[in-house]
Amino acid sequence: MAWLGKLLGGTLGFMFGGPLGMIAGIAFGHLFDKADEFEHTDRPAYRTQGSRDSTQMMFFVGAFSMVARVAQADGEVTSSERASIERFIDERLRLGMSEHAAAMRVFDAALVGGGTFDQFAAQFYENFATSSGLLQLMIEFFYEVAVADGTINSSEEALIRRAAQLFHIPDYVADAIRRRYGGSSAGGHAYAVLNLSPTATDEEVKKAYRKMCIEFHPDTLASKGMGEEFKAAAERKFQEIQEAYEEIKKDRGIK
């Protein structure tokens, strides 16, 4: 996580504005040279230095700020819900100690800071609108967090669906992602991974596979601004796409 190392080393001289800038200010403000500037929310999305680091930090802060709002969608975040978030960070994202601490710092800042989920999501989309794969991966993150405590309640579901709308993700794609967290059959799961219905034609299966291989390749996601702290999740998603396609190919006899 290059940006975190620079932040901790005191050499990261930039910050972004908007509601996510406010959350970053609460979480890390004392580590910046000009922490008083975090109070201003009418600044452009990025400041001038370290654009790649800024983009990665935007992704990190945006992701865990929105996760915080999903976690508190049904009211106060309980100790068990918090524990499920920390397990998600450790087991699914496989973050190290410093990254884990940074993630929870953002999470806690979002719980006490201002800004609505819609505001966070809108600013996130503004910065990552050109990466449909990255935006879909965020919807998957939200569902993984929501289901971590055993069930997805109606408040969480509504918020995640709202995110899909703000991210301009088609309904059929959002439906396919949701099916993966609703106990679908093995075959149904494979189609859902490729955002398809089991009634899709062989050509549609091939086309979806090729498209997703490009969109979800870890190098593609990294080039769009997803930091290295999410590399394990990106690699796991890419492998899941490969396995789903192989399962469908075998089932259908596709050559």
C-alpha positions in Angstrom: 0.0 0.0 0.0 2.3 2.7 -1.3 0.1 5.7 -0.3 -0.2 4.4 3.3 3.6 4.1 3.6 4.0 7.7 2.3 1.3 8.9 4.7 2.9 7.3 7.7 6.3 8.6 6.6 4.9 12.2 6.4 5.7 12.6 2.7 2.2 12.4 1.2 1.4 16.0 0.4 -2.1 15.8 -1.1 -5.7 15.3 -0.2 -9.0 15.2 -2.0 -12.2 17.1 -1.1 -15.8 16.3 -0.8 -17.5 14.1 1.8 -14.8 11.4 1.5 -12.1 14.1 2.0 -13.8 14.9 5.3 -13.7 11.2 6.4 -10.1 11.0 5.4 -9.5 14.1 7.4 -11.0 12.6 10.5 -9.2 9.3 10.0 -5.7 10.6 9.0 -5.8 14.4 9.3 -3.1 14.7 12.0 -0.7 12.9 9.6 -1.0 15.5 6.8 1.0 18.8 6.5 -2.1 20.9 6.1 -4.9 19.2 8.1 -6.9 22.4 8.3 -7.7 22.2 4.6 -9.8 19.1 5.2 -12.6 21.3 6.4 -13.3 22.5 2.9 -15.6 20.3 0.8 -15.7 22.4 -2.3 -12.3 21.4 -3.6 -11.7 19.3 -6.7 -11.6 15.6 -6.4 -7.8 15.6 -6.4 -4.9 17.8 -5.5 -1.8 18.0 -7.6 0.7 15.7 -6.1 0.9 11.9 -6.4 -2.2 11.3 -8.6 -1.8 7.5 -8.5 -1.5 7.5 -4.8 -4.4 9.9 -4.5 -6.5 7.6 -6.6 -5.7 4.6 -4.6 -6.3 6.4 -1.3 -9.7 7.6 -2.7 -10.6 4.0 -3.5 -9.6 2.9 0.0 -11.3 5.6 1.9 -14.4 5.4 -0.3 -14.6 1.6 0.0 -14.5 1.5 3.8 -16.6 4.6 4.3 -19.4 3.0 2.2 -18.9 -0.3 4.1 -19.5 1.6 7.3 -22.8 2.9 6.1 -23.8 -0.6 5.0 -22.9 -2.0 8.4 -25.0 0.6 10.2 -27.9 0.4 7.7 -30.1 -1.4 10.3 -29.1 0.9 13.2 -26.2 0.9 15.5 -23.2 -1.3 14.6 -23.0 -4.1 17.2 -19.8 -5.7 18.5 -20.6 -8.8 16.5 -21.1 -6.8 13.3 -17.8 -5.0 13.9 -16.1 -8.4 14.5 -17.5 -9.6 11.1 -16.1 -6.5 9.4 -12.7 -7.3 10.9 -12.9 -10.9 9.8 -13.8 -9.7 6.3 -10.7 -7.5 6.3 -8.4 -10.3 7.5 -9.8 -13.3 5.8 -11.3 -12.0 2.5 -9.0 -9.0 1.8 -6.0 -10.5 3.7 -4.8 -7.1 4.8 -1.7 -6.8 7.0 -1.7 -5.1 10.4 -1.0 -1.6 9.2 -3.6 -1.9 6.4 -6.1 -3.4 8.8 -5.6 -0.5 11.2 -6.0 2.0 8.4 -9.2 0.3 7.2 -10.8 0.4 10.7 -9.6 4.0 11.2 -11.6 4.9 8.1 -14.5 2.7 9.1 -14.8 4.4 12.6 -14.3 7.9 11.1 -17.3 7.2 8.7 -19.4 6.1 11.7 -19.0 9.4 13.5 -18.4 11.7 10.6 -20.9 13.5 8.3 -21.9 12.5 4.8 -24.6 10.1 3.5 -24.1 6.9 1.7 -25.4 8.6 -1.5 -22.8 11.3 -1.2 -20.0 8.8 -0.6 -21.2 6.7 -3.6 -21.6 9.7 -5.9 -18.1 10.9 -5.2 -16.7 7.4 -5.6 -18.5 7.0 -8.9 -17.3 10.4 -10.1 -13.7 9.1 -9.8 -14.2 5.5 -11.0 -16.9 5.8 -13.6 -14.7 4.3 -16.3 -14.1 1.0 -14.5 -17.3 -1.1 -14.5 -15.4 -4.0 -13.1 -14.2 -2.1 -10.2 -17.7 -0.7 -9.4 -19.2 -4.2 -9.7 -16.5 -5.5 -7.3 -17.6 -2.9 -4.8 -21.2 -4.2 -4.9 -19.8 -7.7 -4.2 -17.9 -6.3 -1.2 -21.0 -4.7 0.1 -22.9 -8.0 -0.1 -20.0 -9.9 1.5 -20.0 -7.5 4.4 -23.8 -7.6 4.7 -23.9 -11.4 4.8 -20.9 -11.7 7.2 -23.2 -11.7 10.2 -25.4 -14.5 8.7 -28.1 -12.7 6.9 -28.8 -9.7 4.5 -31.6 -7.6 6.0 -33.9 -5.4 4.0 -32.1 -2.2 5.0 -28.8 -3.5 3.8 -30.3 -4.8 0.6 -32.0 -1.4 -0.1 -28.7 0.4 0.4 -26.7 -1.9 -1.8 -29.3 -1.7 -4.5 -29.1 2.1 -4.2 -25.3 1.8 -4.7 -25.9 -0.2 -7.9 -28.1 2.5 -9.2 -25.7 5.3 -8.4 -22.9 3.3 -10.0 -25.1 2.9 -13.1 -24.9 -0.9 -12.9 -27.6 -2.6 -15.0 -30.4 -4.3 -13.0 -29.6 -7.7 -14.6 -26.0 -7.4 -13.4 -27.1 -6.4 -9.9 -29.6 -9.3 -9.8 -26.8 -11.7 -10.9 -24.5 -10.5 -8.1 -27.3 -10.8 -5.6 -28.1 -14.4 -6.6 -24.6 -15.4 -5.5 -25.5 -14.5 -1.9 -28.9 -16.1 -1.9 -28.1 -19.8 -1.9 -28.3 -20.5 -5.6 -27.4 -23.9 -7.0 -23.8 -24.6 -8.1 -24.8 -24.2 -11.8 -26.8 -21.1 -11.1 -23.8 -19.7 -9.2 -21.5 -20.1 -12.2 -23.9 -18.2 -14.4 -24.3 -15.5 -11.7 -20.5 -15.0 -11.6 -20.6 -14.2 -15.3 -23.7 -11.9 -14.8 -25.7 -14.3 -17.0 -29.0 -16.2 -16.9 -28.8 -20.0 -17.4 -30.8 -19.4 -20.6 -27.9 -17.5 -22.1 -26.7 -18.8 -25.5 -23.2 -20.3 -25.9 -22.1 -17.2 -27.8 -23.4 -15.0 -25.0 -21.4 -17.1 -22.5 -18.2 -16.7 -24.5 -18.8 -13.0 -25.0 -19.4 -12.4 -21.2 -16.4 -14.4 -20.3 -14.1 -12.5 -22.6 -15.5 -9.1 -21.4 -15.1 -10.0 -17.8 -11.6 -11.3 -18.2 -10.6 -7.9 -19.4 -12.6 -5.9 -16.9 -11.6 -7.9 -13.8 -8.0 -8.7 -14.6 -6.0 -7.6 -11.6 -3.8 -5.5 -13.8 -6.8 -3.7 -15.3 -8.3 -3.0 -11.8 -4.9 -1.7 -10.6 -4.6 0.6 -13.6 -8.0 2.0 -12.7 -7.0 2.9 -9.2 -7.6 -0.1 -7.0 -4.6 -0.2 -4.6 -2.4 -3.2 -4.0 -4.2 -3.8 -0.7 -7.1 -5.3 -2.7 -4.9 -7.4 -4.9 -5.8 -10.7 -3.2 -9.5 -9.9 -3.7 -8.9 -9.0 -7.4 -7.0 -12.3 -8.0 -9.7 -14.3 -6.3 -12.4 -12.7 -8.4 -10.4 -13.4 -11.6 -10.0 -17.0 -10.6 -13.7 -17.3 -9.8 -14.5 -16.1 -13.4 -12.2 -18.7 -14.9 -13.7 -21.5 -12.8 -17.3 -20.4 -13.6 -16.5 -20.4 -17.3 -14.9 -23.9 -17.1 -17.9 -25.2 -15.3 -20.3 -23.9 -17.8 -18.1 -25.1 -20.7 -18.0 -28.6 -19.2 -21.7 -28.7 -18.6 -22.6 -27.5 -22.1 -19.8 -29.2 -24.0 -18.5 -25.9 -25.3 -15.2 -26.2 -27.1 
